[in-house]
Amino acid sequence: MISTEIIDYIRQEIANINKELFDVQHSIWSNPETRFKEHFAHDTLTSYMEKQEGWKVSKHTFGLETSFDCTFTNEPEKNPTVISFNSEYDALPGIGHSCGHNLIAIAGVVAALSVSKAMQKFNLPGTVKLFGTPGEEGGGGKIKMVEAGAYDKVDVSLMCHPMNHINGAYFKSYANSINKVEFFGKTAHAAVAPWEGVNALDALVITYNAISVLRQQFRPGDIMQCVFSDAGESANIITGYSAGEFRVRGPTIQRVKELRKCLINCVKAGSIATGCEYKIEEQTAYADMISNEII
Ligand SMILES: [Zn+2]
């Protein structure tokens, strides 16, 4: 059982560190960087952590240029428990820090530092870590870190995310599959010999429309979204190549797998109707998050 004295001390440290970190989060917010290009955030956060007493800071870790690993340990032989906090810091293209990863960045720092300060003051044995986790806006940064063994020796891993959500400490995030879809047709002059062409834009439009119709049978929680990333060069050329990003979300990874089969059928519909070849590449897939209710 942790004494209220320790908890009060941690609260007081959080308040002190928060004041220092306002400028840090604001500088990250003012310099938005997209997935795996978060060099400013990486350097800002690691140089802040390097100034903290007792912390060992490793930069560019787990095969990722913009990931980091900070460790504070006190008599681990007496208590092998490792608790990690996580800082995200990437933004979205075009709109910047929309869901507040600048705040996640400093929330991780504050949590890790305040716990380490309590460990020092009350001589508590154990290890606390802070991971810098890049590429969370569709990059699957933590998946790459898990695969590289970052969390192998971690017992408990904690993170918070800003959310307009009641009972926010226990929220569930959806499973997600991000796919690049491409159609390969044949260009032709759209006025002189359109019959020579195979229209890849049409294939994309048919796929889009098939999904739009399919949504009538979706269950609550099923989501399919898309953008056209490549839809032709000029109206007087039959589009020979087209591409789009298609995202599938659902309450569970099993449901996302079912929905992804529906997506593939919609792509096939576009392919068959136009005569285009198609390619579907799953770029990232996230399982649904299952929070630990006891913690
Ligand atoms: Zn977010």
Residues whose N, C-alpha, C, O or C-beta is under 5 A from the ligand:
A	BS01	ZN	C99
